[in-house]
């Protein structure tokens, strides 16, 4: 009985800490509520030498950036954020290899 209660409590804690996915690229918008955690996942294969970088020109009063996590060549890289307050900002990502830019992606975030 105690073990199943422990499993249920842990499940709620993990669900409460889970990140929403921001998967729409501009001009589409991703909407989140204040306090919600979310991530932008981009495909990244380290065998090519190209890596995604975030440009820090978004409104930092609206979003708190928690860093990125590479999850493997098949899963890519996650950029993790928390919505701080209502507002709208754009996240800009660049796929680079040394100084060569291969791709640019914009993700619009609207905090309600």
N, C-alpha and C positions, 0 to 999 in steps of 0.2 A: 504494500500500500504506500509506504513512504517513498519507495523508488519511483512509482508512477506519478506521485505528486511532484517529486523533484523534476521529472521529465517534463511535465506540463508547465511548471514554473519556468524552467529553462527555455522552453519553446516560446513562451510569451516574451521573455527577455530578449531573445534573439530576434523575434518578429518586431519588437519595439525599436530595435537598433538597426533594422534593415534599411538599406538605401533604395530609394525609388530610382527608376532609370529615366534619364533625359535622352531620348533617342531620336528626336525630331531635329533636323537641321534647318537653318534659315532658308526661306522666310517663315517657316512654321515655328510656333512657339511652344515651349515646355512650361507648364504651369505647376507650381508647388505652393504649399502653405508655409507661413512663417514657422520656423523651427524644424521643418522637415529636412531630412538628409537625402541627398540624391547624388547620382554619379553619371558621368558621361563616359561611355565605353567606346574606345576606338580600336580598330584592328591594327595590330603591330606584330611584325615578324622580325625578330632580331637577326635572323640569318641574312636579311637584305641590307642591314646596316642603317635602315631608316627608323627614326623614332619620333613620336609625337611630343611636341612641346606646347605648353600653354603660354599664351601671351598675357601678361598681367596688366592688361588695360581695361579690365572690367571694373564695375563699381564695387569696391571692397566693403562699402557700408551695407550692401544688400546681400552679399555672399561671403561666407568664410570658406576658404580653400584648405582642405586637410591633406593635400598631397596626392600623389599618384601611386598605383600599385600595378606592376606588370604581372599578369596572370598566365603567361605562357603564349607561345606563338599562335595557338588556336583560339585563345580567349581574348588576347589583346591587353590593353592597358586601361585601367579605371582611374578617372580623375574625380575625387570625392569632395563634396561641398555640403554646407549647411545653409539653409535660407535664413537670413537674419531679420529682415524686415521687408515690408511691402515695397515693390518697385520693379523695374525692368532693366536688365543689363544683357550684354552680349558677350559670350565667351568665344575667344578666337584661338584655334589650335593650328599648328603648322607641323607638317610631316617633313622632317629634314634628315639629311645625311651630310655631315660636315657643314658646309655652307650652302648646299644645294637644297632648295625647297621643291618638294615633289607635289604637295597638296596643301590646301588651306580649307578648314571647316569652321563655320560659324554656328553657334548654338545659342538661341535666344531664350533667356530665362525670365519668366514673369512670376513674381511672388505675390500672391493674393492675400 
